[in-house]
């Protein structure tokens, strides 16, 4: 029988306040052939205790002996995964119950190796914004519009091949998508809001200034773009980032 399992990679670090919500959104999926690999990055709170209390044989907890960052945690999960498909969900985000089923059907029907979906940004004020998924993304398009949310990605390893994330502090997800697209593979968007990005103004990923610096650094160091190429793509990134954050509430 062909392997249709989806391996979900979830890095965690001191996530006691949010991880149960994330886990339950995975266990509630209507698509059942899945495994959830939680890679704990040496948490010092109750994160691991909470995980261990949830009795489900599809959960695999991998505890790292020292903190290495989200790239190390995700790569540990990718290497341990047994599924044909790889999906990602951070420990402070969540999914719609039909996320995996809808995305798997979309990929198999169209023979897609790399897909992503639209998602909702749940703001601290209780409101949410819809972030649409473009129909298709290429390497050049993604450089100017880093629209692909890590929590929405699904990759078919039989088409894309094996991959890992670069060991950089932030933007390792976008750098990974760029590396895949650079090989000529296209990413295809399913424009349905199937994931929920819960914005926390105290987290690294919500620090806009730091993210801008890291994006510039990624262009220069990871992609090795010239100064003018970096400037051109960075202006597109900034425009799209502003557009994403000032779009209408739903």
N, C-alpha and C positions, 0 to 999 in steps of 0.2 A: 504494500500500500504506500502511495506517495506521501511524503511528509508534508502536512499542511499546518503544522504547529506554528504558533506565533509565540516568540520569546519576548517578554516585556522586560526591559532593563530599567531598574529604578535605583539610582544612587540615593543614599540617605546620609544626613549628618545632623545630629541634634534636631530631629524632625518630630519630636514627640507630640507637638500640638497639631500636626497636619497629616501624619503618615497614615493613620487609620482611614481617613477620608479617601486618600489616594488608593490604598489597598482595596477598600470595599468597592471603589469604582471599577477596579479591574475584575474582582471576583463577581461583580454583577453583570459582566459582559454576556450577551446572548451567544457569542461565539465561544465555544467551550474548549476547543483544543488549544490550550495555552499553558505557558509556564511563566511565573513571575519571579524574576531574579532580583532580589533586593541586596544591593551591595552597600553595607554600612561602612562609612569612612571613619571608623574609630570614634563613634559618638560617645559623649560623656553624660548624656541624659537618659531618659527611659525609652528611647527609640527601640532598641532591640527587645526589650521586655514586652513592649506593645506588639511588635511583630510576632514574637513567639507565642503570644496568647491567642493569636488568630489561627485556628485549626483548619488548614486546607492544604492538601498534599501537593497542590500546584505551586505553592510558595517555597522558594529556596532562598535561605538567608546566608549570605557570604559576608563574614566579618573581616575587615582589613585590620592588620595589627598596628598600622600607623596611618595617620591622615595623609592622603596623597592628592586630594582634589577630585573634582567630578570627572575629569577625563580618565584618570586612573581607575576610578570606580566603574565608569561605563565600559571601559575596555576589558576590565575583569569580567563583567557580565557578558559582554559580547563573546569573549573566548569560551565562557562556560555554557553558553546557550546551545540548546539542541534543536531549536526550531529552524525551519526554512526561512521564516520571516522574523525580522527584528523590528520591534517598536520601542519607543522610549516614553517614559512618564516620570517626571520629577516627583519627589515625595510631598510637595506642597501643591500639586495640581491634581486634576481629576478628569474623567472621561464620561461621555454619554454612554448609556448601556449598549447601544448599537454601534459604537465606534468601530470596533474590530470587524464586526460582521459586514458593515457597509463598505469599509475600506478593502477588506479581503475580496468581496464580490466585485468591487470596482477594478481591482488589480487583475484578478483572474479573467474577468470578462474581456479586458483590453490588453492582456499580456504585458502588464506594466511591472517594471522592476523597482521603481522608486516613486512613491506617492506621498502626498500630504493632504491635509484637510483644512477647511476654515475652522476658526475657533473663537471663543469668547474671552475677552479680557474682563475679568471680574475685579472691579476697582474697589479700593478701600472704602469708598463712600456708599457701597452697596449696589451701585449701578453697574451695568456691563456694556461693553462695546463689541460689535461683531467685526472680526478681522477676516475678510474674504480671502479665498484661495484662488489665485490666477489659474487658468486652465493648464498652462504649461510653463515650466521654468528651464532655462538653459544656463550655462555658466555665465555668460555675459549679462543676462537678465538678473541673475542672483547677486552679482557684484554690486548692482545699483539698487537692488530692492531685496534686502535680506528678510523676506516675508515668511519663509518656511519656519514654522514653529516646531521645535524639537518634540514637543508633546503630541504632535500630529503625524509625525513621520512613520512610514512603514517601508521596509526594504526587503525585497526578495533576494536572498543570497545566491540562489541558483541563476539569477540573471545578472545581478550587480557584481557578485563575487564577494570574497571576504574583505573586510575593511576594519579599521580601527580609527580612533580619534586622536588627533595630535595632542601632545601633553602640554597644553597651554592653559593658563588660568581661566580665561573666559573666551567665548566665541569659538570653542572647539567644535561645537555642533555645526555652525555655519561653515567653518573651515573644512569639515568633513563633507558636507553637501557639495561644496565647491570642488573638492578633490574628486568626488564621484562624477559630477557633471563635466568636469574637465576632460574626462575620458570619452566624452561624446554621448553619454547617457543623459536622457531628459527626465525631469521630474514632472509628474502630472498631479494637478490639484482636483480634489473633490470638494466642491463649494457647499459643504454642509457643516454647520457648527457642531462638531462632534467632540470637542475638547474644551476644557475650562482652565485658563491660565489665571491663577489667583494672585493678583498683584499685591506685593508687600513692600511698602516704601523703605523698609529697613534692610532688605536683602540686596546682595551684590547685583543680581540681575535687574533690579529696579533702579540702580544708580545710573542715571542717564549720562552724566558727564564721564563717568568711568567707562561706560559701554562705548561711548564715542571714541575715547582714546584707544580702547582695545580694538575697535573696528579698524581704525587707522593703522594701528600696529599690525593687525592681521593682513591688511592689504599689502603693507610694505614688507613684512617678514615672512609670512606664510605664502602669500601669492607672489611676492617679489615684483610688485608693480612699480613702475617708475613714479616719480613724484607727480607728474601731470596725470598719469592714469589713475593714481590714487585720489587725487583731487577731483577728477571727473566722477569717479564712482562714489566717492564720499559725499559729494553734493546730492547725488541721487539717494543715497542711504539716508541722509539727514531729512530730505524732503519726505520720503516715504515714512520715516519714523514719526515725524510730526503729523503727517496725515493719519497714521494709525492711531495716534493718541488724541486727536481732536475730532475724530469722526463721531457721528451721532450715536447717542445711546440707543439701546434697543429695549 
